[in-house]
Amino acid sequence: MYQYSTSGVCAQNIEFDIVDNKVVNVRFLGGCNGNLQGISRLIEGMDVQDVIERLSGLECGFKSTSCPDQLAQALKVAMEKAVD
């Protein structure tokens, strides 16, 4: 299980697993519960790179990031650690 502390959004933490290069078991702590559950279910089983491409750069209101963008950042970090 990967854990990522978010920055600049309502959710404080994101937990997820990567199995066979697929994103599974995504959970957000805090944030807009219904929306984040929806995002989690929509990306369940998707390829990591596809999720990163779709969610990177999304903004929330006046913020330069969003919970989906933070998930993309978390996945990037996890992939970098997996290579090391």
N, C-alpha and C positions, 0 to 999 in steps of 0.2 A: 504494500500500500504506500503510495506516495502522498505526502502532505505538503501543502504550499500555503504560506501566509500571504494573503493578498495585500495590496496597497492601493489606496485611493478609491475604494468601493465599500459598499455596505457589508458585503460578506467578509468575514474575518479569515476564513480558512477554506481550502478546497482539498478534498481527499479523493483519490482515484487509483485504479490499477491499470496497468498496461499488460495485456496478454496477447501474445502473437501479433504485436504491433496494432492492437485494437484497444480502444478506450472502453473501460468497463467500471462499474461500481462508483460512479461520480456522485459525490456528496458535497454540498456547500454548507458551511456553518454561518448562519446569519443571511442577510440579504432578503430579497423578495421571494419568499418560499415557493409560491406556485410557479412563478416564471423560471426559477432555477431548477425546480423539479422537472419542468417541461423540457428545458435545455438538456438536462441530464439524461432524460429518456430518449430524446431525439438523437443524441450522439452515441448512445449505448451501442457498442459493437462496431463503431466507425473506425476507419484507419486513422491513426494519430495525425499523419500529415494532412489529411483531408480536414480534420477538425481544426488544426492550426490555421490552415488557409482560409477557412470559412469564418473563423471567429476573431482572428487577429485584426487589431485596429478599430474594433467597434467602440464607440463612445457612449456614455450615459449622460444625457443632458449636457451640462457645462463641463463635465469631467473629461479628461483626455483618455480615459480608460473605462472599462465596464467589467462586470462579472464574467461575461463570455470572453472578453479580451484577456482577463486575468487567467482564465482557464487555459487559453492558448499559450500564455507565457509560462504557466506551470508545466504544460506538456513539453514545451521547448526545453525547459530546465531538466525535466525528467529524461528526455531523449539525450541531452548532452551528458548527463551523469551515466546513462547506460553505455555510452560510447567510451567513456573514460576507464 
